[in-house]
Amino acid sequence: MRANVGDRLVVEGHTDTEHRREAEVLEVRGEDGSPPYLVRWADGHEALTYPGPDAHVVPRGL
């Protein structure tokens, strides 16, 4: 997985009761765009995250 600042991190829900979550990538701390990422979730919470296999990156502007 590769990301740049300003991209969106999308995490799909694991069950039918969990909703998709989206966050803005604020910092990329790994080499060459790899995790971990400092993100801001839609509720304003900021966290350092290592995305799992249920996550994908949407480039800024798409």
PDB file of N, H, CA, C and O in Angstrom:
ATOM      1  N   MET A   1       0.845  -1.160   0.000  1.00  0.00           N
ATOM      2  CA  MET A   1       0.000   0.000   0.000  1.00  0.00           C
ATOM      3  C   MET A   1       0.896   1.230   0.000  1.00  0.00           C
ATOM      4  O   MET A   1       1.887   1.294   0.728  1.00  0.00           O
ATOM      5  N   ARG A   2       0.536   2.192  -0.818  1.00  0.00           N
ATOM      6  H   ARG A   2      -0.269   2.140  -1.409  1.00  0.00           H
ATOM      7  CA  ARG A   2       1.279   3.449  -0.918  1.00  0.00           C
ATOM      8  C   ARG A   2       0.297   4.610  -0.822  1.00  0.00           C
ATOM      9  O   ARG A   2      -0.798   4.554  -1.382  1.00  0.00           O
ATOM     10  N   ALA A   3       0.696   5.666  -0.107  1.00  0.00           N
ATOM     11  H   ALA A   3       1.585   5.711   0.348  1.00  0.00           H
ATOM     12  CA  ALA A   3      -0.154   6.846   0.034  1.00  0.00           C
ATOM     13  C   ALA A   3       0.702   8.099   0.030  1.00  0.00           C
ATOM     14  O   ALA A   3       1.912   8.052   0.256  1.00  0.00           O
ATOM     15  N   ASN A   4       0.048   9.217  -0.231  1.00  0.00           N
ATOM     16  H   ASN A   4      -0.934   9.255  -0.415  1.00  0.00           H
ATOM     17  CA  ASN A   4       0.663  10.528  -0.162  1.00  0.00           C
ATOM     18  C   ASN A   4      -0.198  11.408   0.732  1.00  0.00           C
ATOM     19  O   ASN A   4      -1.382  11.134   0.929  1.00  0.00           O
ATOM     20  N   VAL A   5       0.397  12.462   1.270  1.00  0.00           N
ATOM     21  H   VAL A   5       1.359  12.684   1.109  1.00  0.00           H
ATOM     22  CA  VAL A   5      -0.364  13.412   2.069  1.00  0.00           C
ATOM     23  C   VAL A   5      -1.516  13.951   1.219  1.00  0.00           C
ATOM     24  O   VAL A   5      -1.329  14.323   0.060  1.00  0.00           O
ATOM     25  N   GLY A   6      -2.706  13.986   1.813  1.00  0.00           N
ATOM     26  H   GLY A   6      -2.859  13.684   2.754  1.00  0.00           H
ATOM     27  CA  GLY A   6      -3.893  14.463   1.113  1.00  0.00           C
ATOM     28  C   GLY A   6      -4.746  13.358   0.522  1.00  0.00           C
ATOM     29  O   GLY A   6      -5.908  13.592   0.191  1.00  0.00           O
ATOM     30  N   ASP A   7      -4.194  12.151   0.381  1.00  0.00           N
ATOM     31  H   ASP A   7      -3.250  11.961   0.650  1.00  0.00           H
ATOM     32  CA  ASP A   7      -4.989  11.017  -0.093  1.00  0.00           C
ATOM     33  C   ASP A   7      -6.006  10.638   0.978  1.00  0.00           C
ATOM     34  O   ASP A   7      -5.914  11.079   2.123  1.00  0.00           O
ATOM     35  N   ARG A   8      -6.974   9.819   0.589  1.00  0.00           N
ATOM     36  H   ARG A   8      -7.050   9.462  -0.342  1.00  0.00           H
ATOM     37  CA  ARG A   8      -7.956   9.307   1.541  1.00  0.00           C
ATOM     38  C   ARG A   8      -7.685   7.833   1.786  1.00  0.00           C
ATOM     39  O   ARG A   8      -7.423   7.067   0.859  1.00  0.00           O
ATOM     40  N   LEU A   9      -7.755   7.455   3.051  1.00  0.00           N
ATOM     41  H   LEU A   9      -7.968   8.077   3.804  1.00  0.00           H
ATOM     42  CA  LEU A   9      -7.668   6.055   3.441  1.00  0.00           C
ATOM     43  C   LEU A   9      -9.087   5.578   3.690  1.00  0.00           C
ATOM     44  O   LEU A   9      -9.806   6.155   4.505  1.00  0.00           O
ATOM     45  N   VAL A  10      -9.490   4.533   2.994  1.00  0.00           N
ATOM     46  H   VAL A  10      -8.905   4.065   2.331  1.00  0.00           H
ATOM     47  CA  VAL A  10     -10.843   3.991   3.119  1.00  0.00           C
ATOM     48  C   VAL A  10     -10.749   2.598   3.715  1.00  0.00           C
ATOM     49  O   VAL A  10     -10.033   1.736   3.204  1.00  0.00           O
ATOM     50  N   VAL A  11     -11.481   2.386   4.802  1.00  0.00           N
ATOM     51  H   VAL A  11     -12.062   3.086   5.217  1.00  0.00           H
ATOM     52  CA  VAL A  11     -11.517   1.081   5.459  1.00  0.00           C
ATOM     53  C   VAL A  11     -12.937   0.552   5.345  1.00  0.00           C
ATOM     54  O   VAL A  11     -13.879   1.156   5.859  1.00  0.00           O
ATOM     55  N   GLU A  12     -13.083  -0.564   4.676  1.00  0.00           N
ATOM     56  H   GLU A  12     -12.318  -1.055   4.258  1.00  0.00           H
ATOM     57  CA  GLU A  12     -14.399  -1.161   4.490  1.00  0.00           C
ATOM     58  C   GLU A  12     -14.858  -1.822   5.786  1.00  0.00           C
ATOM     59  O   GLU A  12     -14.033  -2.303   6.562  1.00  0.00           O
ATOM     60  N   GLY A  13     -16.170  -1.849   6.025  1.00  0.00           N
ATOM     61  H   GLY A  13     -16.840  -1.458   5.394  1.00  0.00           H
ATOM     62  CA  GLY A  13     -16.724  -2.499   7.207  1.00  0.00           C
ATOM     63  C   GLY A  13     -16.533  -3.998   7.156  1.00  0.00           C
ATOM     64  O   GLY A  13     -16.534  -4.601   6.082  1.00  0.00           O
ATOM     65  N   HIS A  14     -16.368  -4.596   8.326  1.00  0.00           N
ATOM     66  H   HIS A  14     -16.367  -4.107   9.198  1.00  0.00           H
ATOM     67  CA  HIS A  14     -16.165  -6.050   8.405  1.00  0.00           C
ATOM     68  C   HIS A  14     -17.486  -6.808   8.379  1.00  0.00           C
ATOM     69  O   HIS A  14     -17.530  -7.964   7.959  1.00  0.00           O
ATOM     70  N   THR A  15     -18.561  -6.167   8.825  1.00  0.00           N
ATOM     71  H   THR A  15     -18.526  -5.228   9.166  1.00  0.00           H
ATOM     72  CA  THR A  15     -19.869  -6.817   8.864  1.00  0.00           C
ATOM     73  C   THR A  15     -20.907  -5.869   8.294  1.00  0.00           C
ATOM     74  O   THR A  15     -20.604  -4.719   7.975  1.00  0.00           O
ATOM     75  N   ASP A  16     -22.138  -6.360   8.167  1.00  0.00           N
ATOM     76  H   ASP A  16     -22.384  -7.294   8.426  1.00  0.00           H
ATOM     77  CA  ASP A  16     -23.195  -5.508   7.623  1.00  0.00           C
ATOM     78  C   ASP A  16     -23.618  -4.397   8.583  1.00  0.00           C
ATOM     79  O   ASP A  16     -24.335  -3.480   8.181  1.00  0.00           O
ATOM     80  N   THR A  17     -23.187  -4.462   9.849  1.00  0.00           N
ATOM     81  H   THR A  17     -22.605  -5.207  10.176  1.00  0.00           H
ATOM     82  CA  THR A  17     -23.516  -3.404  10.800  1.00  0.00           C
ATOM     83  C   THR A  17     -22.400  -2.370  10.940  1.00  0.00           C
ATOM     84  O   THR A  17     -22.605  -1.315  11.541  1.00  0.00           O
ATOM     85  N   GLU A  18     -21.231  -2.663  10.394  1.00  0.00           N
ATOM     86  H   GLU A  18     -21.064  -3.520   9.906  1.00  0.00           H
ATOM     87  CA  GLU A  18     -20.124  -1.712  10.411  1.00  0.00           C
ATOM     88  C   GLU A  18     -20.110  -0.946   9.098  1.00  0.00           C
ATOM     89  O   GLU A  18     -20.263  -1.526   8.023  1.00  0.00           O
ATOM     90  N   HIS A  19     -19.929   0.341   9.199  1.00  0.00           N
ATOM     91  H   HIS A  19     -19.804   0.812  10.073  1.00  0.00           H
ATOM     92  CA  HIS A  19     -19.921   1.171   8.008  1.00  0.00           C
ATOM     93  C   HIS A  19     -18.492   1.437   7.541  1.00  0.00           C
ATOM     94  O   HIS A  19     -17.529   1.308   8.298  1.00  0.00           O
ATOM     95  N   ARG A  20     -18.394   1.804   6.300  1.00  0.00           N
ATOM     96  H   ARG A  20     -19.175   1.909   5.686  1.00  0.00           H
ATOM     97  CA  ARG A  20     -17.111   2.210   5.727  1.00  0.00           C
ATOM     98  C   ARG A  20     -16.614   3.443   6.476  1.00  0.00           C
ATOM     99  O   ARG A  20     -17.395   4.333   6.814  1.00  0.00           O
ATOM    100  N   ARG A  21     -15.309   3.484   6.732  1.00  0.00           N
ATOM    101  H   ARG A  21     -14.675   2.761   6.458  1.00  0.00           H
ATOM    102  CA  ARG A  21     -14.694   4.640   7.398  1.00  0.00           C
ATOM    103  C   ARG A  21     -13.692   5.268   6.444  1.00  0.00           C
ATOM    104  O   ARG A  21     -12.995   4.573   5.705  1.00  0.00           O
ATOM    105  N   GLU A  22     -13.631   6.593   6.471  1.00  0.00           N
ATOM    106  H   GLU A  22     -14.197   7.158   7.071  1.00  0.00           H
ATOM    107  CA  GLU A  22     -12.686   7.311   5.622  1.00  0.00           C
ATOM    108  C   GLU A  22     -11.885   8.291   6.457  1.00  0.00           C
ATOM    109  O   GLU A  22     -12.387   8.874   7.418  1.00  0.00           O
ATOM    110  N   ALA A  23     -10.628   8.460   6.069  1.00  0.00           N
ATOM    111  H   ALA A  23     -10.221   7.986   5.289  1.00  0.00           H
ATOM    112  CA  ALA A  23      -9.734   9.386   6.765  1.00  0.00           C
ATOM    113  C   ALA A  23      -8.850  10.084   5.745  1.00  0.00           C
ATOM    114  O   ALA A  23      -8.583   9.555   4.666  1.00  0.00           O
ATOM    115  N   GLU A  24      -8.403  11.270   6.100  1.00  0.00           N
ATOM    116  H   GLU A  24      -8.620  11.700   6.976  1.00  0.00           H
ATOM    117  CA  GLU A  24      -7.439  12.001   5.277  1.00  0.00           C
ATOM    118  C   GLU A  24      -6.040  11.673   5.782  1.00  0.00           C
ATOM    119  O   GLU A  24      -5.796  11.675   6.988  1.00  0.00           O
ATOM    120  N   VAL A  25      -5.130  11.395   4.870  1.00  0.00           N
ATOM    121  H   VAL A  25      -5.328  11.394   3.890  1.00  0.00           H
ATOM    122  CA  VAL A  25      -3.749  11.121   5.241  1.00  0.00           C
ATOM    123  C   VAL A  25      -3.049  12.454   5.509  1.00  0.00           C
ATOM    124  O   VAL A  25      -2.935  13.298   4.621  1.00  0.00           O
ATOM    125  N   LEU A  26      -2.581  12.630   6.748  1.00  0.00           N
ATOM    126  H   LEU A  26      -2.673  11.944   7.470  1.00  0.00           H
ATOM    127  CA  LEU A  26      -1.901  13.858   7.155  1.00  0.00           C
ATOM    128  C   LEU A  26      -0.386  13.736   7.053  1.00  0.00           C
ATOM    129  O   LEU A  26       0.297  14.696   6.698  1.00  0.00           O
ATOM    130  N   GLU A  27       0.135  12.554   7.364  1.00  0.00           N
ATOM    131  H   GLU A  27      -0.421  11.774   7.652  1.00  0.00           H
ATOM    132  CA  GLU A  27       1.575  12.286   7.293  1.00  0.00           C
ATOM    133  C   GLU A  27       1.787  10.849   6.853  1.00  0.00           C
ATOM    134  O   GLU A  27       1.011   9.956   7.192  1.00  0.00           O
ATOM    135  N   VAL A  28       2.845  10.645   6.098  1.00  0.00           N
ATOM    136  H   VAL A  28       3.476  11.371   5.823  1.00  0.00           H
ATOM    137  CA  VAL A  28       3.278   9.302   5.708  1.00  0.00           C
ATOM    138  C   VAL A  28       4.608   9.074   6.414  1.00  0.00           C
ATOM    139  O   VAL A  28       5.587   9.768   6.139  1.00  0.00           O
ATOM    140  N   ARG A  29       4.645   8.112   7.314  1.00  0.00           N
ATOM    141  H   ARG A  29       3.850   7.548   7.537  1.00  0.00           H
ATOM    142  CA  ARG A  29       5.851   7.909   8.117  1.00  0.00           C
ATOM    143  C   ARG A  29       6.713   6.743   7.662  1.00  0.00           C
ATOM    144  O   ARG A  29       7.837   6.579   8.137  1.00  0.00           O
ATOM    145  N   GLY A  30       6.200   5.940   6.755  1.00  0.00           N
ATOM    146  H   GLY A  30       5.287   6.073   6.370  1.00  0.00           H
ATOM    147  CA  GLY A  30       6.990   4.838   6.218  1.00  0.00           C
ATOM    148  C   GLY A  30       7.789   5.284   5.004  1.00  0.00           C
ATOM    149  O   GLY A  30       7.616   6.398   4.509  1.00  0.00           O
ATOM    150  N   GLU A  31       8.650   4.420   4.537  1.00  0.00           N
ATOM    151  H   GLU A  31       8.790   3.515   4.939  1.00  0.00           H
ATOM    152  CA  GLU A  31       9.460   4.722   3.365  1.00  0.00           C
ATOM    153  C   GLU A  31       8.650   4.561   2.091  1.00  0.00           C
ATOM    154  O   GLU A  31       7.824   3.655   1.986  1.00  0.00           O
ATOM    155  N   ASP A  32       8.883   5.432   1.130  1.00  0.00           N
ATOM    156  H   ASP A  32       9.554   6.169   1.215  1.00  0.00           H
ATOM    157  CA  ASP A  32       8.262   5.348  -0.193  1.00  0.00           C
ATOM    158  C   ASP A  32       6.745   5.276  -0.149  1.00  0.00           C
ATOM    159  O   ASP A  32       6.141   4.579  -0.964  1.00  0.00           O
ATOM    160  N   GLY A  33       6.112   5.984   0.788  1.00  0.00           N
ATOM    161  H   GLY A  33       6.603   6.551   1.450  1.00  0.00           H
ATOM    162  CA  GLY A  33       4.652   6.030   0.844  1.00  0.00           C
ATOM    163  C   GLY A  33       4.004   4.887   1.592  1.00  0.00           C
ATOM    164  O   GLY A  33       2.781   4.750   1.569  1.00  0.00           O
ATOM    165  N   SER A  34       4.797   4.064   2.255  1.00  0.00           N
ATOM    166  H   SER A  34       5.790   4.176   2.273  1.00  0.00           H
ATOM    167  CA  SER A  34       4.224   2.923   2.976  1.00  0.00           C
ATOM    168  C   SER A  34       3.818   3.323   4.397  1.00  0.00           C
ATOM    169  O   SER A  34       4.268   4.352   4.902  1.00  0.00           O
ATOM    170  N   PRO A  35       2.970   2.514   5.045  1.00  0.00           N
ATOM    171  CA  PRO A  35       2.528   2.805   6.414  1.00  0.00           C
ATOM    172  C   PRO A  35       3.696   2.786   7.385  1.00  0.00           C
ATOM    173  O   PRO A  35       4.750   2.225   7.085  1.00  0.00           O
ATOM    174  N   PRO A  36       3.509   3.398   8.551  1.00  0.00           N
ATOM    175  CA  PRO A  36       2.253   3.884   9.116  1.00  0.00           C
ATOM    176  C   PRO A  36       1.888   5.276   8.591  1.00  0.00           C
ATOM    177  O   PRO A  36       2.727   6.018   8.080  1.00  0.00           O
ATOM    178  N   TYR A  37       0.593   5.594   8.743  1.00  0.00           N
ATOM    179  H   TYR A  37      -0.088   4.991   9.158  1.00  0.00           H
ATOM    180  CA  TYR A  37       0.052   6.884   8.323  1.00  0.00           C
ATOM    181  C   TYR A  37      -0.571   7.575   9.517  1.00  0.00           C
ATOM    182  O   TYR A  37      -1.242   6.944  10.334  1.00  0.00           O
ATOM    183  N   LEU A  38      -0.346   8.872   9.615  1.00  0.00           N
ATOM    184  H   LEU A  38       0.199   9.385   8.952  1.00  0.00           H
ATOM    185  CA  LEU A  38      -1.098   9.683  10.556  1.00  0.00           C
ATOM    186  C   LEU A  38      -2.306  10.171   9.780  1.00  0.00           C
ATOM    187  O   LEU A  38      -2.165  10.827   8.748  1.00  0.00           O
ATOM    188  N   VAL A  39      -3.494   9.852  10.276  1.00  0.00           N
ATOM    189  H   VAL A  39      -3.608   9.320  11.114  1.00  0.00           H
ATOM    190  CA  VAL A  39      -4.726  10.187   9.558  1.00  0.00           C
ATOM    191  C   VAL A  39      -5.682  10.968  10.454  1.00  0.00           C
ATOM    192  O   VAL A  39      -5.599  10.918  11.682  1.00  0.00           O
ATOM    193  N   ARG A  40      -6.602  11.699   9.796  1.00  0.00           N
ATOM    194  H   ARG A  40      -6.669  11.740   8.799  1.00  0.00           H
ATOM    195  CA  ARG A  40      -7.698  12.359  10.501  1.00  0.00           C
ATOM    196  C   ARG A  40      -8.996  11.724  10.009  1.00  0.00           C
ATOM    197  O   ARG A  40      -9.365  11.850   8.841  1.00  0.00           O
ATOM    198  N   TRP A  41      -9.682  11.037  10.931  1.00  0.00           N
ATOM    199  H   TRP A  41      -9.382  10.935  11.879  1.00  0.00           H
ATOM    200  CA  TRP A  41     -10.947  10.393  10.604  1.00  0.00           C
ATOM    201  C   TRP A  41     -12.046  11.438  10.455  1.00  0.00           C
ATOM    202  O   TRP A  41     -11.874  12.582  10.876  1.00  0.00           O
ATOM    203  N   ALA A  42     -13.144  11.066   9.873  1.00  0.00           N
ATOM    204  H   ALA A  42     -13.284  10.137   9.531  1.00  0.00           H
ATOM    205  CA  ALA A  42     -14.250  11.988   9.603  1.00  0.00           C
ATOM    206  C   ALA A  42     -14.771  12.659  10.874  1.00  0.00           C
ATOM    207  O   ALA A  42     -15.290  13.774  10.808  1.00  0.00           O
ATOM    208  N   ASP A  43     -14.643  12.005  12.024  1.00  0.00           N
ATOM    209  H   ASP A  43     -14.222  11.100  12.078  1.00  0.00           H
ATOM    210  CA  ASP A  43     -15.123  12.595  13.277  1.00  0.00           C
ATOM    211  C   ASP A  43     -14.115  13.567  13.894  1.00  0.00           C
ATOM    212  O   ASP A  43     -14.361  14.108  14.972  1.00  0.00           O
ATOM    213  N   GLY A  44     -12.969  13.796  13.209  1.00  0.00           N
ATOM    214  H   GLY A  44     -12.770  13.356  12.333  1.00  0.00           H
ATOM    215  CA  GLY A  44     -11.956  14.723  13.680  1.00  0.00           C
ATOM    216  C   GLY A  44     -10.841  14.086  14.485  1.00  0.00           C
ATOM    217  O   GLY A  44      -9.840  14.740  14.777  1.00  0.00           O
ATOM    218  N   HIS A  45     -10.995  12.812  14.850  1.00  0.00           N
ATOM    219  H   HIS A  45     -11.808  12.280  14.613  1.00  0.00           H
ATOM    220  CA  HIS A  45      -9.980  12.091  15.619  1.00  0.00           C
ATOM    221  C   HIS A  45      -8.759  11.838  14.744  1.00  0.00           C
ATOM    222  O   HIS A  45      -8.896  11.406  13.599  1.00  0.00           O
ATOM    223  N   GLU A  46      -7.566  12.103  15.274  1.00  0.00           N
ATOM    224  H   GLU A  46      -7.455  12.454  16.203  1.00  0.00           H
ATOM    225  CA  GLU A  46      -6.327  11.816  14.563  1.00  0.00           C
ATOM    226  C   GLU A  46      -5.657  10.610  15.198  1.00  0.00           C
ATOM    227  O   GLU A  46      -5.651  10.466  16.420  1.00  0.00           O
ATOM    228  N   ALA A  47      -5.094   9.747  14.365  1.00  0.00           N
ATOM    229  H   ALA A  47      -5.100   9.864  13.372  1.00  0.00           H
ATOM    230  CA  ALA A  47      -4.467   8.532  14.877  1.00  0.00           C
ATOM    231  C   ALA A  47      -3.394   8.045  13.913  1.00  0.00           C
ATOM    232  O   ALA A  47      -3.456   8.289  12.708  1.00  0.00           O
ATOM    233  N   LEU A  48      -2.413   7.354  14.474  1.00  0.00           N
ATOM    234  H   LEU A  48      -2.363   7.156  15.453  1.00  0.00           H
ATOM    235  CA  LEU A  48      -1.399   6.676  13.680  1.00  0.00           C
ATOM    236  C   LEU A  48      -1.960   5.293  13.358  1.00  0.00           C
ATOM    237  O   LEU A  48      -2.402   4.578  14.257  1.00  0.00           O
ATOM    238  N   THR A  49      -1.944   4.919  12.094  1.00  0.00           N
ATOM    239  H   THR A  49      -1.586   5.501  11.363  1.00  0.00           H
ATOM    240  CA  THR A  49      -2.562   3.654  11.713  1.00  0.00           C
ATOM    241  C   THR A  49      -1.693   2.857  10.749  1.00  0.00           C
ATOM    242  O   THR A  49      -0.981   3.405   9.907  1.00  0.00           O
ATOM    243  N   TYR A  50      -1.780   1.563  10.906  1.00  0.00           N
ATOM    244  H   TYR A  50      -2.358   1.117  11.590  1.00  0.00           H
ATOM    245  CA  TYR A  50      -1.206   0.593   9.978  1.00  0.00           C
ATOM    246  C   TYR A  50      -2.396  -0.100   9.324  1.00  0.00           C
ATOM    247  O   TYR A  50      -2.958  -1.020   9.919  1.00  0.00           O
ATOM    248  N   PRO A  51      -2.801   0.304   8.122  1.00  0.00           N
ATOM    249  CA  PRO A  51      -4.004  -0.251   7.498  1.00  0.00           C
ATOM    250  C   PRO A  51      -3.897  -1.755   7.256  1.00  0.00           C
ATOM    251  O   PRO A  51      -2.831  -2.280   6.932  1.00  0.00           O
ATOM    252  N   GLY A  52      -5.028  -2.426   7.422  1.00  0.00           N
ATOM    253  H   GLY A  52      -5.893  -2.000   7.685  1.00  0.00           H
ATOM    254  CA  GLY A  52      -5.108  -3.856   7.182  1.00  0.00           C
ATOM    255  C   GLY A  52      -5.544  -4.159   5.764  1.00  0.00           C
ATOM    256  O   GLY A  52      -5.630  -3.255   4.933  1.00  0.00           O
ATOM    257  N   PRO A  53      -5.824  -5.432   5.477  1.00  0.00           N
ATOM    258  CA  PRO A  53      -6.190  -5.846   4.121  1.00  0.00           C
ATOM    259  C   PRO A  53      -7.552  -5.340   3.667  1.00  0.00           C
ATOM    260  O   PRO A  53      -7.874  -5.415   2.481  1.00  0.00           O
ATOM    261  N   ASP A  54      -8.358  -4.826   4.595  1.00  0.00           N
ATOM    262  H   ASP A  54      -8.097  -4.765   5.558  1.00  0.00           H
ATOM    263  CA  ASP A  54      -9.672  -4.291   4.236  1.00  0.00           C
ATOM    264  C   ASP A  54      -9.624  -2.808   3.902  1.00  0.00           C
ATOM    265  O   ASP A  54     -10.672  -2.181   3.748  1.00  0.00           O
ATOM    266  N   ALA A  55      -8.429  -2.236   3.788  1.00  0.00           N
ATOM    267  H   ALA A  55      -7.578  -2.746   3.914  1.00  0.00           H
ATOM    268  CA  ALA A  55      -8.259  -0.808   3.514  1.00  0.00           C
ATOM    269  C   ALA A  55      -7.651  -0.589   2.129  1.00  0.00           C
ATOM    270  O   ALA A  55      -6.938  -1.441   1.600  1.00  0.00           O
ATOM    271  N   HIS A  56      -7.954   0.576   1.560  1.00  0.00           N
ATOM    272  H   HIS A  56      -8.533   1.268   1.990  1.00  0.00           H
ATOM    273  CA  HIS A  56      -7.324   0.985   0.309  1.00  0.00           C
ATOM    274  C   HIS A  56      -7.177   2.508   0.295  1.00  0.00           C
ATOM    275  O   HIS A  56      -7.845   3.212   1.052  1.00  0.00           O
ATOM    276  N   VAL A  57      -6.310   2.997  -0.561  1.00  0.00           N
ATOM    277  H   VAL A  57      -5.767   2.424  -1.176  1.00  0.00           H
ATOM    278  CA  VAL A  57      -6.024   4.422  -0.671  1.00  0.00           C
ATOM    279  C   VAL A  57      -6.684   4.969  -1.927  1.00  0.00           C
ATOM    280  O   VAL A  57      -6.603   4.384  -3.007  1.00  0.00           O
ATOM    281  N   VAL A  58      -7.345   6.120  -1.747  1.00  0.00           N
ATOM    282  H   VAL A  58      -7.411   6.595  -0.869  1.00  0.00           H
ATOM    283  CA  VAL A  58      -7.930   6.845  -2.879  1.00  0.00           C
ATOM    284  C   VAL A  58      -7.088   8.111  -3.054  1.00  0.00           C
ATOM    285  O   VAL A  58      -7.027   8.943  -2.149  1.00  0.00           O
ATOM    286  N   PRO A  59      -6.438   8.262  -4.214  1.00  0.00           N
ATOM    287  CA  PRO A  59      -5.584   9.433  -4.431  1.00  0.00           C
ATOM    288  C   PRO A  59      -6.375  10.744  -4.333  1.00  0.00           C
ATOM    289  O   PRO A  59      -7.561  10.803  -4.661  1.00  0.00           O
ATOM    290  N   ARG A  60      -5.694  11.773  -3.881  1.00  0.00           N
ATOM    291  H   ARG A  60      -4.731  11.726  -3.615  1.00  0.00           H
ATOM    292  CA  ARG A  60      -6.298  13.094  -3.773  1.00  0.00           C
ATOM    293  C   ARG A  60      -6.845  13.515  -5.140  1.00  0.00           C
ATOM    294  O   ARG A  60      -6.200  13.308  -6.167  1.00  0.00           O
ATOM    295  N   GLY A  61      -8.019  14.099  -5.137  1.00  0.00           N
ATOM    296  H   GLY A  61      -8.543  14.267  -4.302  1.00  0.00           H
ATOM    297  CA  GLY A  61      -8.614  14.571  -6.370  1.00  0.00           C
ATOM    298  C   GLY A  61      -9.541  13.592  -7.059  1.00  0.00           C
ATOM    299  O   GLY A  61     -10.201  13.959  -8.031  1.00  0.00           O
ATOM    300  N   LEU A  62      -9.611  12.367  -6.588  1.00  0.00           N
ATOM    301  H   LEU A  62      -9.075  12.069  -5.798  1.00  0.00           H
ATOM    302  CA  LEU A  62     -10.529  11.380  -7.190  1.00  0.00           C
ATOM    303  C   LEU A  62     -11.764  11.213  -6.348  1.00  0.00           C
ATOM    304  O   LEU A  62     -12.646  10.427  -6.695  1.00  0.00           O
TER     305      LEU A  62
END
